[in-house]
């Protein structure tokens, strides 16, 4: 059986409403919770996975339950397979690439969209998607690969975040000092 193909995410300004939204999302369709927790700045964040139709139904139900507490939401059909382990922070690098790429956003939802766009744009390894914890509600994605691939991927991820009005920074570091990557190797 194939794994989930789609991710849905909702970011909320209220913790209490966040629980209500999560419940509505889980009752609406056959989805798996990937993340459901409070995040910085007193917000609540829910990420679910499943088939495209189930995730779409789940997010629609969550948006309806959210009312004015919704900050941002998305449905990503056919998510790049590297996004799932990076979101779970379960990627172990065996070696670093020629470059380190960083896409930083103002929200958890937008960094997931940016990481997916980056992974689809070039041959890179997305090895961490950090969502909002200890970041004042921001998010960032880390990726590695050849300099050219990282440049293309970061540009694509940054364009996705910028289109949502939520890009903070985009950085490509050729030949990163090994200490920058030591935590992941």
C-alpha positions in Angstrom: 0.0 0.0 0.0 1.4 3.4 -1.0 1.9 6.1 1.7 0.0 9.4 1.8 0.2 11.6 -1.3 -1.1 14.8 0.0 -0.6 17.2 2.9 -3.1 19.6 4.4 -2.2 22.3 6.9 -4.1 24.9 8.9 -2.5 27.6 11.1 -4.8 29.2 13.7 -4.6 32.2 16.0 -6.4 30.4 18.8 -5.4 27.3 20.7 -8.9 26.3 21.8 -10.3 26.8 18.3 -7.3 24.8 17.1 -8.5 21.7 19.0 -12.0 22.2 17.6 -10.5 22.4 14.0 -8.3 19.4 14.5 -11.4 17.4 15.7 -13.4 18.5 12.7 -10.5 17.6 10.3 -10.2 14.1 11.7 -13.9 13.5 11.6 -14.3 14.7 8.1 -12.1 12.2 6.3 -9.6 9.4 6.6 -6.4 11.4 7.3 -3.4 10.8 9.5 -2.2 13.6 11.9 1.4 14.5 11.2 1.6 17.5 13.5 -1.0 19.0 15.9 0.3 21.3 18.5 0.6 24.7 20.0 3.3 26.9 18.3 5.0 30.2 19.1 3.0 33.3 19.5 0.0 31.4 21.0 -1.0 29.8 17.8 -2.1 26.2 16.9 -0.9 24.2 13.9 -2.4 21.1 12.3 -0.9 19.1 9.5 -2.6 16.0 8.1 -1.8 13.5 5.4 -3.7 11.2 3.2 -5.2 10.9 -0.3 -5.8 14.1 -2.1 -9.6 13.8 -1.8 -9.4 13.0 1.9 -7.0 15.8 2.7 -9.1 18.3 0.7 -12.2 17.3 2.6 -10.4 17.5 5.9 -9.0 20.9 5.3 -12.4 22.2 4.1 -13.9 21.0 7.3 -11.2 22.6 9.3 -11.5 25.9 7.5 -15.3 25.9 8.2 -14.7 25.2 11.9 -12.0 27.8 12.2 -14.0 30.9 11.5 -12.0 34.1 12.0 -9.2 32.2 13.8 -7.7 31.0 10.6 -4.3 32.5 9.7 -3.3 30.3 6.7 -4.1 27.0 5.2 -3.2 24.8 2.2 -3.7 21.5 0.5 -0.6 20.1 -1.3 -1.6 17.3 -3.7 1.1 14.9 -4.8 3.7 16.1 -2.3 7.3 15.4 -3.0 8.3 12.3 -1.1 11.2 14.1 0.7 8.8 16.4 2.5 7.3 13.8 4.8 10.6 12.7 6.5 11.9 16.3 6.6 8.7 17.5 8.3 9.2 14.7 10.9 12.8 15.7 11.2 13.8 12.1 10.6 16.3 12.6 7.8 19.9 11.6 8.5 22.5 12.9 6.0 25.4 10.6 5.2 27.3 13.5 3.8 26.6 17.2 3.0 26.2 18.4 -0.5 28.2 21.2 -2.2 25.8 23.8 -0.9 23.4 24.6 1.9 20.0 26.2 1.1 17.7 27.9 3.5 14.2 29.2 2.9 12.7 31.1 5.8 9.0 32.1 6.0 6.7 33.9 8.3 4.4 30.9 8.9 4.5 27.2 9.3 2.0 26.6 6.4 4.1 28.6 4.0 7.3 26.8 4.8 5.7 23.4 3.9 4.6 24.8 0.6 8.0 26.3 0.0 9.8 23.0 0.8 7.6 21.1 -1.5 8.2 23.6 -4.4 12.0 23.4 -3.7 12.1 19.6 -3.7 10.2 19.5 -7.0 12.4 22.1 -8.7 15.8 20.4 -8.5 17.7 17.4 -7.3 18.2 18.3 -3.7 17.8 16.7 -0.3 15.3 18.5 1.9 16.5 17.4 5.3 14.7 19.6 7.7 11.4 21.5 7.8 11.2 23.4 11.1 7.8 24.8 11.9 7.3 27.7 14.3 8.7 26.3 17.5 11.1 28.7 19.2 10.9 30.9 16.1 8.2 33.3 16.9 5.8 31.5 14.5 8.2 31.4 11.6 9.4 28.4 9.7 12.4 27.3 7.7 13.5 24.6 5.4 17.1 23.3 5.0 18.3 21.5 1.9 21.5 20.4 0.3 22.8 19.4 -3.1 25.0 20.8 -5.8 25.3 24.6 -5.9 23.2 24.8 -9.1 20.5 22.5 -7.8 20.3 24.3 -4.4 20.1 27.7 -6.2 17.2 26.5 -8.3 15.4 24.8 -5.4 15.8 27.8 -3.1 14.5 30.1 -5.8 11.5 27.9 -6.4 10.8 27.7 -2.6 11.2 31.4 -2.1 8.9 32.2 -5.0 6.2 30.0 -3.5 6.6 31.8 -0.1 6.8 35.2 -1.8 3.6 34.5 -3.7 1.9 33.9 -0.4 3.4 37.2 0.9 5.3 35.3 3.6 9.0 35.1 2.5 11.5 36.2 5.1 14.8 35.1 3.5 16.4 32.8 0.9 20.0 31.8 1.3 22.4 29.6 -0.6 25.8 28.9 1.0 28.3 27.2 -1.4 30.8 24.9 0.4 29.3 25.4 3.9 31.7 25.0 6.8 31.3 21.4 8.0 30.3 22.7 11.5 27.0 24.1 9.9 26.1 20.5 8.9 27.6 18.6 11.8 24.2 18.4 13.7 22.8 16.5 10.7 25.7 14.2 9.7 
